[in-house]
């Protein structure tokens, strides 16, 4: 988010922040919704798609948005719009660490997505869920979906 500010592009920074905040809220709301019985580890999300398909869908969309991969198109566009002013001004020394951070994040997000989609090792009952956190997750997920279909929702006029 700070990278486009170096190039004095506040619109790109705000757009990136908007997408990032909604995606993080969606992911954390899913984790909160599933944490009724106590703390969770990433391994607890193995097979989530079968146990809690709605939660898995929102979490997967949020993680793919953070990674900048389809169907999280808003995340891809946010990264592009954040790096474009740096490239335009030849500020590669700022862009390079941002790209490296994006690649590292990609590995983390894809590992989590793989666990969500991977089958469980044995039968497991669905977790209890917190209804309020689930509603927040679904609303955030719908905003991400809207931003994927119409990126101007979160990214502003820079995407038109």
QUIQUIVEN-V756699 format. One record per residue. N is the residue number from 1. PHI is phi in degrees with one decimal (NA if undefined). D_FIRST is the distance of its C-alpha to the first C-alpha in whole Angstrom. Layout:
N&PHI&D_FIRST ; N&PHI&D_FIRST
This chain:
1&NA&0 ; 2&-75.5&4 ; 3&-56.1&6 ; 4&-67.4&7 ; 5&-68.5&8 ; 6&-61.2&10 ; 7&-92.0&11 ; 8&61.1&12 ; 9&-108.6&10 ; 10&-68.9&9 ; 11&-62.7&11 ; 12&-66.1&8 ; 13&-64.9&5 ; 14&-66.9&8 ; 15&-62.2&9 ; 16&-61.6&6 ; 17&-60.2&6 ; 18&-60.4&10 ; 19&-64.2&10 ; 20&-61.3&9 ; 21&-63.0&11 ; 22&-63.5&14 ; 23&-65.7&14 ; 24&-66.5&14 ; 25&-60.3&16 ; 26&-60.8&19 ; 27&-64.0&19 ; 28&-68.3&19 ; 29&-66.4&22 ; 30&-63.6&24 ; 31&-60.2&24 ; 32&-63.8&25 ; 33&-61.6&28 ; 34&-93.4&29 ; 35&-99.2&29 ; 36&-59.6&32 ; 37&-89.0&35 ; 38&124.2&32 ; 39&-60.2&30 ; 40&-122.8&29 ; 41&-116.6&28 ; 42&-57.8&26 ; 43&-61.9&30 ; 44&-64.6&31 ; 45&-89.0&29 ; 46&-60.7&31 ; 47&78.3&33 ; 48&-58.8&31 ; 49&-57.3&31 ; 50&-77.5&35 ; 51&-77.8&35 ; 52&-137.8&32 ; 53&-60.2&31 ; 54&-64.7&29 ; 55&-62.7&27 ; 56&-63.5&27 ; 57&-65.3&26 ; 58&-65.1&23 ; 59&-62.9&22 ; 60&-63.7&22 ; 61&-61.8&20 ; 62&-63.1&17 ; 63&-67.7&17 ; 64&-69.3&18 ; 65&-65.9&15 ; 66&-62.1&12 ; 67&-76.8&14 ; 68&80.2&14 ; 69&-115.7&18 ; 70&-60.0&20 ; 71&-84.5&21 ; 72&-80.1&18 ; 73&-59.7&17 ; 74&-59.6&14 ; 75&-67.2&12 ; 76&-63.7&14 ; 77&-64.8&13 ; 78&-62.0&9 ; 79&-64.6&9 ; 80&-60.7&12 ; 81&-66.6&10 ; 82&-74.4&7 ; 83&-90.5&10 ; 84&-57.4&13 ; 85&-63.8&12 ; 86&-68.0&12 ; 87&-65.5&15 ; 88&-60.2&17 ; 89&-98.2&17 ; 90&69.2&18 ; 91&-90.8&15 ; 92&-66.2&15 ; 93&-65.9&15 ; 94&-91.9&12 ; 95&-67.6&11 ; 96&-59.9&14 ; 97&-62.5&12 ; 98&-65.7&9 ; 99&-67.3&12 ; 100&-61.0&14 ; 101&-62.7&12 ; 102&-64.3&12 ; 103&-68.3&15 ; 104&-62.9&16 ; 105&-59.9&14 ; 106&-55.9&16 ; 107&-62.3&19 ; 108&-66.6&19 ; 109&-65.7&18 ; 110&-69.1&21 ; 111&-62.9&23 ; 112&-67.8&23 ; 113&-59.3&23 ; 114&-59.6&27 ; 115&-64.9&28 ; 116&-61.1&28 ; 117&-87.5&29 ; 118&-71.7&32 ; 119&-65.1&35 ; 120&-72.3&36 ; 121&-79.9&39 ; 122&-155.7&41 ; 123&-62.8&42 ; 124&-147.8&40 ; 125&-74.8&40 ; 126&-60.0&37 ; 127&-68.0&35 ; 128&-69.8&35 ; 129&-127.7&32 ; 130&-89.2&31 ; 131&-65.8&32 ; 132&-62.3&29 ; 133&-64.0&26 ; 134&-64.4&27 ; 135&-63.1&27 ; 136&-61.5&24 ; 137&-61.9&23 ; 138&-65.8&25 ; 139&-62.7&23 ; 140&-62.2&20 ; 141&-62.8&21 ; 142&-66.7&23 ; 143&-64.7&20 ; 144&-63.9&18 ; 145&-63.6&21 ; 146&-62.0&21 ; 147&-69.9&18 ; 148&-73.2&19 ; 149&-77.9&22 ; 150&-139.4&21 ; 151&-55.2&17 ; 152&-60.4&18 ; 153&-55.9&18 ; 154&-109.1&14 ; 155&-93.8&13 ; 156&79.8&15 ; 157&-69.2&17 ; 158&-63.9&15 ; 159&-100.3&17 ; 160&-87.2&20
